Amino acid sequence: MNIKISDTEKQQTILITYYTRTGNTEKFADQIKQLVGGDLFRIEEVDKYPPSYQDVLKVSKVEIQNQYKPPIRRSVENIDQYDIIFVGTPNWYGTIAPPVLTFLSIHDLTNKTIIPFATHGGGGEQRCLSDISKNSSQSKVLDGIVLYGSQAESFNNKIFEWLKELQIFDNTLI
Ligand SMILES: Cc1cc2nc3c(=O)[nH]c(=O)nc-3n(C[C@H](O)[C@H](O)[C@H](O)COP(=O)(O)O)c2cc1C
């Protein structure tokens, strides 16, 4: 199913898209929205991963090994209206969660500015940012950052400093 993200009077140019299983990456996305505005889009898989951590480890390991792109519930129909797209993922086995791979593969991101971000559980960045970049080859990719999962929970100065460095505020690249 396709949806229109928003029909606000003001033209929105920023989309903040993310996958989250336990909420950390979503909190990170919320903070980006508070600082730069834009529309939020949560990527959701059609066939839910199993609730137990051990089981999701098993299922996702096979998916990642096979570079499987699980179907996602919704796509962004009006992707054309966005110039800047933040793409957020949890670190799963050192790389991006499979539904994020699906998102990147089904949307035409030609000439978009992509800004990757991620949360991790101790392993750090690994290939999270570079794999978003690798799968956005038609886009300009800016420097992303990776936060430890629980660091994304409350206002984090690292996010502010990062966005300041990228010079992205008030829906404009300045
Ligand atoms: C299937 C799976 C694999 C994971 N693999 C890693 C990993 O390789 N390295 C790491 O640092 N954290 C790993 N984690 C932990 C998550 O990256 C971390 O908890 C993240 O903040 C979760 O984000 P979320 O709450 O948005 O889902 C893994 C979590 C899951 C569920």
The ligand as an SDF file (V2000), in Angstrom:
LIG
                    3D

 31 33  0  0  0  0  0  0  0  0999 V2000
   18.9840   -9.0100   15.1870 C   0  0  0  0  0  0  0  0  0  0  0  0
   19.8430   -8.0360   15.9480 C   0  0  0  0  0  0  0  0  0  0  0  0
   21.1960   -7.9690   15.6870 C   0  0  0  0  0  0  0  0  0  0  0  0
   21.9910   -7.0400   16.3580 C   0  0  0  0  0  0  0  0  0  0  0  0
   23.3210   -6.9810   16.0450 N   0  0  0  0  0  0  0  0  0  0  0  0
   24.0810   -6.0350   16.6440 C   0  0  0  0  0  0  0  0  0  0  0  0
   25.4650   -5.9130   16.2940 C   0  0  0  0  0  0  0  0  0  0  0  0
   26.0060   -6.6590   15.4720 O   0  0  0  0  0  0  0  0  0  0  0  0
   26.1860   -4.9510   16.8970 N   0  0  0  0  0  0  0  0  0  0  0  0
   25.6360   -4.0850   17.8270 C   0  0  0  0  0  0  0  0  0  0  0  0
   26.3260   -3.2240   18.3450 O   0  0  0  0  0  0  0  0  0  0  0  0
   24.3340   -4.2020   18.1750 N   0  0  0  0  0  0  0  0  0  0  0  0
   23.5420   -5.1340   17.6150 C   0  0  0  0  0  0  0  0  0  0  0  0
   22.2250   -5.2350   17.9580 N   0  0  0  0  0  0  0  0  0  0  0  0
   21.6620   -4.2970   18.9520 C   0  0  0  0  0  0  0  0  0  0  0  0
   20.9350   -3.1130   18.3110 C   0  0  0  0  0  0  0  0  0  0  0  0
   21.6930   -2.5150   17.2700 O   0  0  0  0  0  0  0  0  0  0  0  0
   20.6460   -1.9990   19.3240 C   0  0  0  0  0  0  0  0  0  0  0  0
   19.9940   -2.4970   20.4460 O   0  0  0  0  0  0  0  0  0  0  0  0
   19.8260   -0.8840   18.6590 C   0  0  0  0  0  0  0  0  0  0  0  0
   19.9300    0.3120   19.4140 O   0  0  0  0  0  0  0  0  0  0  0  0
   18.3610   -1.2860   18.5480 C   0  0  0  0  0  0  0  0  0  0  0  0
   17.6580   -0.2590   17.9020 O   0  0  0  0  0  0  0  0  0  0  0  0
   16.0590   -0.1870   17.9140 P   0  0  0  0  0  0  0  0  0  0  0  0
   15.6480   -0.0380   19.3780 O   0  0  0  0  0  0  0  0  0  0  0  0
   15.7340    1.0150   17.1210 O   0  0  0  0  0  0  0  0  0  0  0  0
   15.5270   -1.4380   17.3350 O   0  0  0  0  0  0  0  0  0  0  0  0
   21.4170   -6.1750   17.3340 C   0  0  0  0  0  0  0  0  0  0  0  0
   20.0470   -6.2790   17.6150 C   0  0  0  0  0  0  0  0  0  0  0  0
   19.2680   -7.1970   16.9350 C   0  0  0  0  0  0  0  0  0  0  0  0
   17.7950   -7.2980   17.2590 C   0  0  0  0  0  0  0  0  0  0  0  0
  1  2  1  0
  2  3  1  0
  2 30  2  0
  3  4  2  0
  4  5  1  0
  4 28  1  0
  5  6  2  0
  6  7  1  0
  6 13  1  0
  7  8  2  0
  7  9  1  0
  9 10  1  0
 10 11  2  0
 10 12  1  0
 12 13  2  0
 13 14  1  0
 14 15  1  0
 14 28  1  0
 15 16  1  0
 16 17  1  0
 16 18  1  0
 18 19  1  0
 18 20  1  0
 20 21  1  0
 20 22  1  0
 22 23  1  0
 23 24  1  0
 24 25  2  0
 24 26  1  0
 24 27  1  0
 28 29  2  0
 29 30  1  0
 30 31  1  0
M  END
$$$$
